[in-house]
């Protein structure tokens, strides 16, 4: 059963664990549930929208979503598979991990546990075979989730800002400067800078850097371009400059993601 179709059923048994594998929907609309959600992105990309920000969840990463938080999920391409386990909230207050949304790289232990969890689909009740095993996945998460990826783009309802963002996203290979980009939209440097701060809460340069890295994730995971080609397409003059910025933001070199490409 698809995740969208399963959402109402997740609430049926508060003490149960709900398992859902191989979700292919492109867009899971904004929703909330009374269970904590562990979701692993296998191949491709996913995006989580929460609190006016869109977070990137690349392949070989997982996210934890606490209970009761409104969020939407977008699957980046048809090769991405979202493997999700929804956990009861009992004793969540015993560790801060369970109360915060986070995105983390997967490790071999969790990969093997997730593969084994494919034996189940839907509700697993406390007396069912597998309940203790699935429960152990939740229990181990705080111990292995220590390298958080926080790559997020703020979103806005400002129509003028949306037009500017679209222009930037479509012209990342160009030299985008605060002054010249602002002039293109009839704004002085000061007014253009203020628009970014008031609409998005970050500066033009901060947003541009994040936008370039987000786009580079898409190109790494969904195309066969080399890293040098990707660097130039997102506006960097050299591979080393791109690689250093990528590592600064993600704590990982872009080359580490090349083996996660769709179909590899």
C-alpha positions as CSV (number, residue, x, y, z in Angstrom):
1,X,0.0,0.0,0.0
2,X,1.2,3.5,-0.8
3,X,2.2,5.8,2.0
4,X,-0.5,8.4,1.2
5,X,-3.1,5.7,1.4
6,X,-1.6,4.4,4.6
7,X,-1.6,7.7,6.5
8,X,-5.0,7.3,8.2
9,X,-4.2,3.7,9.3
10,X,-1.0,4.8,11.1
11,X,-3.2,6.2,13.8
12,X,-5.3,3.0,14.4
13,X,-3.1,1.4,17.1
14,X,-1.1,3.9,19.3
15,X,1.2,1.2,20.7
16,X,2.0,-0.4,17.4
17,X,4.8,0.1,15.0
18,X,3.8,0.7,11.4
19,X,6.1,-0.3,8.5
20,X,5.9,0.9,4.9
21,X,8.3,0.2,2.1
22,X,8.7,1.2,-1.5
23,X,6.8,4.5,-1.7
24,X,7.0,6.0,-5.2
25,X,4.6,9.0,-4.9
26,X,6.1,12.2,-6.1
27,X,4.4,14.3,-3.6
28,X,3.1,13.4,-0.1
29,X,1.0,16.5,0.9
30,X,1.4,18.2,4.2
31,X,0.2,15.9,7.1
32,X,1.0,15.0,10.6
33,X,0.8,11.8,12.7
34,X,0.9,10.8,16.3
35,X,3.9,8.5,15.8
36,X,7.6,9.3,15.3
37,X,8.7,8.7,11.7
38,X,12.0,7.1,10.6
39,X,12.4,7.2,6.8
40,X,15.3,6.0,4.7
41,X,15.9,7.4,1.2
42,X,17.2,4.6,-1.0
43,X,18.4,6.1,-4.2
44,X,17.7,9.6,-5.6
45,X,16.5,12.5,-3.4
46,X,13.7,13.5,-1.2
47,X,12.7,16.9,0.2
48,X,10.9,17.7,3.5
49,X,9.0,20.9,3.8
50,X,8.5,22.0,7.4
51,X,8.3,25.4,9.1
52,X,8.7,27.4,5.9
53,X,11.9,25.5,4.9
54,X,12.6,22.8,2.5
55,X,15.3,20.3,3.6
56,X,17.2,18.0,1.2
57,X,17.4,14.3,2.1
58,X,19.9,12.7,-0.3
59,X,20.3,9.0,-1.0
60,X,21.8,6.9,1.8
61,X,20.4,9.3,4.4
62,X,17.4,9.0,6.7
63,X,15.3,11.5,8.5
64,X,13.6,11.4,11.9
65,X,10.3,13.3,12.2
66,X,8.8,13.7,15.7
67,X,5.2,13.1,16.3
68,X,2.7,15.9,15.8
69,X,4.7,18.1,13.3
70,X,3.1,19.2,10.1
71,X,5.4,18.3,7.1
72,X,5.2,17.4,3.4
73,X,7.5,15.1,1.5
74,X,8.5,15.3,-2.1
75,X,10.3,12.4,-3.8
76,X,12.9,13.8,-6.2
77,X,12.8,11.2,-8.9
78,X,11.2,7.8,-9.7
79,X,14.4,5.9,-8.7
80,X,14.0,7.0,-5.1
81,X,12.5,4.6,-2.6
82,X,11.3,5.8,0.8
83,X,11.4,3.1,3.5
84,X,9.5,4.3,6.6
85,X,8.8,3.0,10.1
86,X,6.4,4.8,12.4
87,X,7.1,4.3,16.1
88,X,5.0,4.7,19.2
89,X,6.0,7.7,21.3
90,X,6.2,6.0,24.7
91,X,9.4,7.2,26.6
92,X,10.4,9.6,23.8
93,X,11.1,12.2,26.5
94,X,14.0,10.1,27.7
95,X,16.2,11.3,24.8
96,X,16.3,14.7,23.1
97,X,16.8,13.0,19.7
98,X,13.2,12.0,19.5
99,X,11.9,15.5,19.9
100,X,13.8,17.1,17.0
101,X,13.6,16.7,13.2
102,X,16.9,15.6,11.8
103,X,18.6,14.2,8.7
104,X,21.5,11.8,9.1
105,X,23.8,9.5,6.9
106,X,22.9,5.9,7.1
107,X,25.4,3.3,8.4
108,X,25.8,-0.4,7.7
109,X,24.1,-1.5,10.9
110,X,20.9,0.4,10.0
111,X,21.0,-0.7,6.4
112,X,20.9,-4.3,7.5
113,X,18.2,-3.7,10.0
114,X,16.1,-1.9,7.4
115,X,16.6,-4.7,4.9
116,X,15.4,-7.2,7.5
117,X,12.4,-5.0,8.3
118,X,11.1,-5.7,4.8
119,X,9.5,-8.9,6.2
120,X,6.7,-6.7,7.7
121,X,4.1,-4.4,6.2
122,X,1.6,-2.4,8.0
123,X,0.9,-2.6,11.8
124,X,3.2,-4.7,14.0
125,X,1.6,-5.0,17.5
126,X,3.4,-5.5,20.8
127,X,2.6,-9.2,20.9
128,X,3.6,-9.8,17.2
129,X,6.8,-11.4,16.0
130,X,9.1,-8.7,15.0
131,X,7.9,-6.0,17.4
132,X,11.0,-6.2,19.6
133,X,13.3,-6.2,16.6
134,X,11.6,-3.1,15.1
135,X,11.7,-1.5,18.5
136,X,15.5,-2.0,18.6
137,X,15.8,0.2,15.4
138,X,14.2,3.1,17.3
139,X,16.3,2.5,20.3
140,X,19.6,2.6,18.4
141,X,18.9,5.8,16.5
142,X,20.3,8.3,19.1
143,X,23.5,6.3,19.3
144,X,24.2,6.3,15.5
145,X,22.7,9.7,14.6
146,X,25.6,12.0,15.4
147,X,26.4,13.7,12.0
148,X,23.4,15.7,11.1
149,X,22.9,17.1,7.6
150,X,21.2,20.5,7.7
151,X,20.8,21.6,4.1
152,X,17.7,23.7,3.9
153,X,16.3,26.4,1.6
154,X,13.8,28.8,3.1
155,X,10.6,29.3,1.2
156,X,8.3,32.3,0.9
157,X,4.9,33.4,-0.3
158,X,6.2,36.7,-1.7
159,X,5.5,36.6,-5.4
160,X,8.4,38.9,-6.3
161,X,10.8,36.8,-4.3
162,X,9.5,33.7,-6.0
163,X,10.3,35.2,-9.4
164,X,13.8,36.1,-8.2
165,X,14.4,32.6,-6.8
166,X,13.3,31.0,-10.1
167,X,15.6,33.3,-12.1
168,X,18.6,32.4,-9.8
169,X,17.8,28.6,-10.0
170,X,17.7,28.8,-13.8
171,X,21.0,30.7,-14.1
172,X,23.3,29.2,-11.5
173,X,26.1,28.8,-14.0
174,X,26.2,32.5,-14.5
175,X,28.0,35.0,-12.3
176,X,25.2,36.1,-9.9
177,X,26.1,39.3,-8.0
178,X,23.9,41.1,-5.5
179,X,24.1,44.4,-7.3
180,X,23.5,43.2,-10.9
181,X,20.8,40.7,-10.0
182,X,19.0,43.4,-8.0
183,X,19.2,45.8,-10.9
184,X,17.6,43.1,-13.2
185,X,14.5,43.3,-11.0
186,X,14.6,47.1,-10.6
187,X,15.9,47.1,-7.1
188,X,18.9,48.9,-5.5
189,X,21.5,46.8,-3.8
190,X,20.2,47.9,-0.4
191,X,16.5,47.1,-1.3
192,X,17.5,43.8,-2.9
193,X,19.5,42.8,0.2
194,X,16.6,43.8,2.5
195,X,14.1,41.8,0.5
196,X,16.1,38.6,1.0
197,X,16.4,39.2,4.8
198,X,12.7,40.1,5.2
199,X,11.3,37.3,2.9
200,X,13.8,34.5,3.5
201,X,15.6,35.4,6.7
202,X,19.1,35.0,5.1
203,X,21.3,37.1,2.9
204,X,21.5,36.9,-0.9
205,X,24.9,35.2,-0.8
206,X,23.9,32.7,1.8
207,X,20.8,31.7,-0.2
208,X,22.9,31.5,-3.4
209,X,25.4,29.2,-1.8
210,X,22.7,26.9,-0.5
211,X,20.9,26.9,-3.8
212,X,24.0,25.9,-5.6
213,X,24.7,23.0,-3.3
214,X,21.1,21.8,-3.4
215,X,21.3,21.9,-7.2
216,X,24.6,20.0,-7.2
217,X,23.0,17.2,-5.1
218,X,20.3,16.8,-7.9
219,X,23.0,16.7,-10.6
220,X,25.2,14.3,-8.7
221,X,22.4,11.8,-8.0
222,X,20.3,12.2,-11.1
223,X,22.7,12.7,-14.0
224,X,25.9,11.2,-15.4
225,X,27.8,14.5,-15.4
226,X,31.3,14.5,-13.9
227,X,32.0,16.5,-10.8
228,X,33.9,19.1,-12.8
229,X,30.9,19.5,-15.1
230,X,28.6,19.8,-12.1
231,X,30.8,22.4,-10.5
232,X,30.7,24.6,-13.6
233,X,26.9,24.1,-14.0
234,X,26.2,25.4,-10.5
235,X,28.5,28.4,-10.8
236,X,32.0,27.4,-9.5
237,X,35.1,28.2,-11.5
238,X,37.0,25.2,-10.2
239,X,36.3,21.7,-8.8
240,X,38.4,22.4,-5.7
241,X,36.3,25.5,-4.9
242,X,33.1,23.6,-5.4
243,X,34.3,20.6,-3.4
244,X,35.5,22.7,-0.5
245,X,32.1,24.6,-0.3
246,X,30.2,21.3,-0.5
247,X,32.2,19.8,2.3
248,X,31.8,23.0,4.4
249,X,28.0,22.7,4.2
250,X,27.5,18.9,4.2
251,X,30.6,17.7,6.1
252,X,31.2,15.3,3.2
253,X,33.1,15.5,-0.1
254,X,30.8,15.5,-3.2
255,X,32.7,12.5,-4.6
256,X,31.3,10.4,-1.7
257,X,27.8,10.7,-3.3
258,X,28.8,9.6,-6.8
259,X,28.3,5.9,-6.0
260,X,24.7,6.7,-4.8
261,X,23.6,7.7,-8.3
262,X,20.3,6.2,-9.6
263,X,20.8,2.9,-11.1
264,X,24.3,2.3,-9.6
